Amino acid sequence: MSTPPSSETVSPALTLGLEDRLEHWQEVYRDLHRHPEVAFAETRTAAVVAQTLRALTGWQVTEGIGGTGVAGVLENGEGPTILLRADMDALPVAEATGLSYASVEQGVMHACGHDVHTASLLGACAQLSANPQAWSGTVVAVFQPAEEVGSGARAMLDDGLLDLIPPPEVCLGQHVAPFPGGVVATRPGVLMAASDSLRLTLNGAGGHASSPERAVSPVVLAAAVIMRLQTYSAQQAPLSLAPVLTPGAVNAGQAANVIPDQAEVLMSLRTFTPESRAKTLAAVERIVRAEAEASEAPEPPTVEAFNPFPVTVNDEAAAERVMESLRGSGRTVFTLPAPMAGSEDFGEFGTRIGCPSVFWHFGGVPAQRFGTDGLTALAQGGGLPEGVYANHSPFFAPDPEVAVPAGIRQLLGVADSWIARR
């Protein structure tokens, strides 16, 4: 596997001076990683973003959009307007990487790589500001809160983002992944699933653990519901775009010898079409009610869907343009054969604006960690090499010397295909 391409192969005019600044942007990444903030609490991160943008030439900056969102606009003559987006929030995960710049916030970590996204977009903004001779048009940089709960993009839009920026003709975004550096994965059409979090509230009749015949255990009911829903998931698996239904948490009781009155089950649902979503939600409701009735629950259960994410759809023509640009800049671009079960709220921007959008995933791991056949195995659905961890793991740790330069250069290379001064 070759090393990531040098700056000379990616939009040369836009990357002038980047090599001298890479160490700075890597340090920005480390600082953001050290100080993670969860959804809608990204006050320090937003302040770093706004201060950095204001220190650059030409950027008009607005803070506090949708809570902690930041938007910057850089005008540079006539030409297209494009939107580049990065998310800023971290996760309630206790970091276990052992890095020298590990999180100092107890129980909070950038376990998904949004610190990479933020540092990369700031680096790209600096390059655009420093090299106005290389491009013409307008760039909108959106730094979004609360992607992890599916609410940040909507919050910024509902708070009047579109009144603060010129209308873009394309929205572009990216996500770091446990791939080798220099590798990008995306596809035209549906790229990522819609997502709903589900809260199942199961009602029982409490009692003493020694007399279960005098009670209705919501804990046993929860176990039955989970296993029955997993059976339903297995029945859907042969479908080419099967829904994914995964239990994430069970909350019930506080003592070993007490049967509680109520249990809560939290689940994650991923679907790829509105029809599949409606069918699966109806199945969950039907199964949960049937199991509660079979257990003689004194009150019917409730099923609540929350934190919705839309399907992420790449405009086909714009996606082909992005993929061609990335290939031309030396990236290895994989066209995914099927959509990913992960979810994103990035698509809210293009949908609300009414313009095409494109999203891609890129590698943030040194290529040598994968060995000669590692990338092939990964492409064929194999596991990650030892010591390489996926997003949301407490061990997830993109390499700053790989991920940050790649993130900056990809944004510049893709932006170049719209705004380059020809």
Residue pairs with C-beta under 8 A, 6 or more apart in sequence:
1 180
1 182
1 367
1 368
1 370
1 372
1 374
1 375
2 182
2 367
3 181
3 182
3 367
4 181
4 182
4 330
4 367
4 402
4 405
4 406
5 182
5 329
5 330
5 331
5 409
7 15
7 18
7 19
7 405
7 409
8 15
9 329
9 330
10 329
10 330
10 409
10 410
10 412
10 413
11 134
11 329
11 409
11 412
11 413
11 415
11 416
11 420
13 131
13 133
13 134
13 135
13 420
13 421
14 127
14 128
14 131
14 134
14 135
14 412
14 415
14 416
14 420
15 127
15 131
15 409
15 412
16 127
16 130
16 131
16 134
17 127
17 130
17 131
18 123
18 127
18 405
18 408
18 409
21 123
21 126
22 123
22 404
22 405
22 408
25 119
25 120
25 122
25 123
25 126
25 404
25 405
25 408
26 119
26 400
26 401
26 404
28 48
28 52
28 119
28 122
28 123
29 115
29 116
29 118
29 119
29 400
29 403
29 404
30 101
30 400
31 48
31 101
32 45
32 48
32 110
32 115
32 118
32 119
33 99
33 101
33 102
33 103
33 110
33 115
34 101
34 102
34 103
34 104
35 44
35 45
35 103
35 104
35 105
36 90
36 91
36 103
36 105
36 108
36 109
36 110
36 115
37 43
37 44
37 45
37 88
37 89
37 90
37 105
37 108
38 89
38 90
38 91
38 92
38 108
38 148
39 89
39 145
39 146
39 147
39 148
39 149
39 151
39 152
40 67
40 68
40 89
40 145
40 146
40 151
40 152
40 155
41 68
41 89
42 68
42 88
42 89
42 145
42 146
43 68
45 68
45 88
45 118
46 63
46 64
46 68
46 69
46 70
46 88
46 143
46 145
49 70
49 88
49 118
49 122
49 143
50 61
50 63
50 70
52 122
52 125
52 126
53 59
53 61
53 70
53 72
53 122
53 125
53 141
54 61
56 125
56 126
56 129
56 130
57 129
57 130
58 74
58 75
58 76
58 129
58 132
59 72
59 73
59 74
59 125
59 129
59 141
60 72
60 73
60 74
60 75
61 70
61 71
61 72
62 70
62 71
62 72
62 164
63 69
63 70
65 71
65 156
65 159
65 160
65 161
65 164
66 144
66 145
66 146
66 152
66 154
66 155
66 156
66 157
66 158
66 159
66 161
67 145
67 146
67 152
67 155
67 159
68 88
68 145
69 142
69 143
69 144
69 145
69 152
69 155
69 156
69 159
69 161
70 142
70 143
71 140
71 141
71 142
71 143
71 156
71 161
71 164
71 165
72 125
72 140
72 141
72 143
73 138
73 139
73 140
73 141
73 164
73 165
73 166
74 125
74 128
74 129
74 138
74 139
74 141
75 138
76 128
76 132
76 135
76 136
76 137
76 138
76 139
77 136
77 137
78 136
78 137
79 135
79 136
79 137
79 138
79 419
80 137
80 138
80 169
80 170
80 418
80 419
81 137
81 138
81 139
81 140
81 166
81 167
81 168
81 169
82 137
82 138
82 139
82 140
82 168
82 169
82 170
82 171
82 172
82 415
82 418
82 419
83 139
83 140
83 141
83 142
83 165
83 168
83 170
83 171
83 172
83 349
83 353
84 121
84 124
84 139
84 140
84 141
84 142
84 172
84 173
84 411
84 415
85 121
85 141
85 142
85 143
85 144
85 171
85 172
85 173
85 346
85 349
86 114
86 117
86 118
86 120
86 121
86 141
86 142
86 143
86 144
86 173
87 114
87 117
87 118
87 143
87 144
87 145
87 147
87 148
87 152
87 346
88 114
88 117
88 118
88 143
88 144
88 145
88 147
89 114
89 145
89 146
89 147
89 148
89 149
89 152
90 103
90 105
90 108
90 109
90 110
90 111
90 112
90 114
90 115
90 148
91 108
91 109
91 110
91 111
91 112
91 148
91 392
92 107
92 108
93 107
93 108
93 109
93 111
93 392
93 394
94 106
94 107
94 109
94 394
95 102
95 103
95 109
95 111
95 394
96 394
96 395
97 394
97 395
97 396
97 397
99 397
103 109
103 110
109 394
111 391
111 392
111 393
111 394
111 396
112 148
112 391
112 392
112 396
113 175
113 176
113 177
113 364
113 391
113 396
113 398
113 403
114 147
116 176
116 364
116 398
116 403
116 404
116 407
117 174
117 175
117 176
117 407
118 143
119 404
119 407
120 174
120 403
120 404
120 406
120 407
120 408
120 410
120 411
121 141
121 143
121 407
121 411
123 404
123 407
123 408
124 141
124 407
124 408
124 411
124 412
124 415
125 139
125 141
127 408
127 412
128 135
128 139
128 412
128 415
133 421
134 416
134 420
134 421
135 415
135 416
135 419
135 420
135 421
136 419
136 421
137 418
137 419
138 166
139 415
139 419
140 165
140 166
140 168
142 156
142 161
142 165
142 349
144 152
144 153
144 156
145 152
145 155
145 156
146 152
146 155
147 153
147 344
147 345
147 346
149 307
150 195
150 307
150 308
150 309
150 343
150 345
151 307
151 345
152 345
153 345
153 346
153 348
153 349
154 345
154 348
157 348
157 349
157 352
162 352
162 353
167 353
167 355
168 353
168 355
169 355
169 356
169 418
170 315
170 318
170 350
170 355
170 356
170 357
170 358
170 418
171 346
171 349
171 350
171 353
171 355
171 356
171 357
171 358
172 322
172 357
172 358
172 359
172 411
172 414
172 415
173 344
173 346
173 357
173 358
173 359
173 360
174 359
174 360
174 361
174 362
174 407
174 410
174 411
175 344
175 359
175 360
175 361
175 362
176 361
176 362
176 363
176 364
176 391
176 398
176 403
176 407
177 185
177 361
177 362
177 363
177 364
177 391
178 363
178 364
178 365
178 384
178 388
178 389
178 390
178 391
178 396
179 185
179 361
179 362
179 363
179 364
179 365
179 375
179 378
180 363
180 365
180 366
180 367
180 369
180 370
180 374
180 375
181 363
181 364
181 365
181 366
181 367
181 399
181 402
181 403
181 406
182 330
182 331
182 332
182 363
182 367
182 406
183 331
183 332
183 333
183 334
183 362
183 363
183 367
183 375
184 323
184 326
184 331
184 332
184 333
184 334
184 360
184 361
184 362
184 363
184 410
185 333
185 334
185 336
185 360
185 361
185 362
186 314
186 319
186 322
186 323
186 333
186 334
186 335
186 336
186 358
186 359
186 360
186 361
187 314
187 319
187 335
187 336
187 337
187 339
188 314
188 315
188 316
188 319
188 320
188 335
189 313
189 314
189 316
189 319
189 339
190 241
190 272
190 311
190 312
190 313
190 314
190 339
191 312
191 313
191 314
191 336
191 339
191 340
191 359
192 311
192 312
192 339
192 340
192 341
192 342
192 343
192 344
192 359
193 244
193 270
193 271
193 272
193 309
193 311
193 312
193 339
193 340
193 341
193 342
193 343
194 270
194 271
194 272
194 277
194 308
194 309
194 310
194 311
194 343
195 268
195 269
195 270
195 307
195 308
195 309
195 343
196 268
196 269
196 271
196 277
196 281
196 305
196 306
196 307
196 308
196 309
197 266
197 267
197 268
197 269
197 305
197 306
197 307
198 265
198 266
198 267
198 268
198 269
198 284
198 303
198 304
198 305
198 306
199 264
199 265
199 266
199 302
199 303
199 304
199 306
200 222
200 225
200 264
200 265
200 266
200 267
200 284
200 288
200 301
200 302
200 303
201 262
201 263
201 264
201 301
201 302
201 303
201 304
202 218
202 221
202 222
202 225
202 262
202 263
202 264
202 265
202 288
202 292
202 297
202 301
203 218
203 261
203 262
203 292
203 297
203 298
203 299
203 300
203 301
204 215
204 216
204 217
204 218
204 219
204 221
204 259
204 260
204 261
204 262
204 263
204 295
204 297
204 298
205 215
205 216
205 259
205 261
205 297
205 298
206 215
206 258
206 259
206 260
206 261
207 214
207 215
207 258
207 259
208 214
208 215
208 257
208 258
208 259
209 256
209 257
209 258
209 259
210 257
212 259
215 259
216 295
216 296
216 297
216 298
217 259
217 295
218 252
218 260
218 261
218 262
218 263
218 297
219 250
219 252
219 253
219 259
219 260
219 263
220 295
221 263
221 291
221 292
221 295
221 297
222 250
222 252
222 263
222 265
224 291
224 294
224 295
225 265
225 287
225 288
225 291
225 292
226 247
226 250
226 265
228 287
228 291
229 245
229 247
229 267
229 284
229 287
229 288
230 245
230 247
232 245
232 283
232 284
232 287
233 242
233 243
233 244
233 245
236 242
236 243
236 280
240 338
241 272
241 273
241 276
241 338
241 339
243 269
243 270
243 271
243 272
243 276
243 277
243 280
244 268
244 269
244 270
244 271
244 341
245 267
245 268
245 269
245 270
245 280
245 284
246 267
246 268
247 265
247 266
247 267
248 266
248 267
248 268
249 264
249 265
249 266
250 263
250 264
250 265
250 266
251 263
251 264
251 265
251 266
252 260
252 262
252 263
252 264
253 259
253 260
253 263
254 260
267 284
269 277
269 280
269 281
269 284
269 305
270 341
270 342
270 343
271 277
271 280
272 311
272 339
273 311
281 303
281 305
284 303
285 303
288 301
288 303
289 300
289 301
292 300
292 301
309 343
309 344
309 345
310 345
310 347
310 348
310 351
311 347
312 343
312 344
312 346
312 347
312 359
313 347
313 357
314 357
314 358
314 359
315 350
315 356
315 357
315 358
317 356
318 356
318 357
318 358
319 358
321 358
321 417
322 358
322 360
322 414
322 417
323 333
323 335
323 360
324 417
325 413
325 414
325 416
325 417
326 333
326 360
326 410
326 413
326 414
327 333
328 413
329 409
329 410
329 413
331 362
331 410
332 375
334 379
340 361
342 391
344 359
346 357
346 359
347 357
347 359
349 357
350 356
350 357
351 357
358 414
360 410
362 403
362 406
362 407
362 410
363 402
363 403
363 406
364 398
364 399
364 402
364 403
364 406
364 407
365 388
365 398
365 399
365 402
366 399
366 402
367 375
369 385
369 387
369 388
370 378
370 385
370 388
371 385
374 385
377 383
378 384
384 390
389 395
389 396
389 397
390 396
